[in-house]
Amino acid sequence: MKKVAGLVVLFFCFFLAGTLISNVFAGQPKLLIPETSFDFGYAPTKCTLSHYYLVKNVGTDSLKIENVKPG
């Protein structure tokens, strides 16, 4: 009887921990950048090059981009 009660308590603890962990990660923003590099090919010196990257939030909460460092 003690083994069954112990298993029930153990199962309940695992269930509770899983629920808490899933609630912590629910409602999080998630950044998706499909293209992380771009090859400009040949470029003469002193020319200005630019390229736009798609940045998408695939999470369920607002994504705040606060500090961008080109590099």
CORJO-V467242 format. One record per helix or strand of 3 or more residues. SS is the DSSP state (~ for helix, > for strand). FROM is the first residue (numbers start at 1). TO is the last residue. Records with the same first field share a line. If there is no record, write none. Layout:
SS: FROM-TO / FROM-TO
//
This chain:
~: 2-25
//
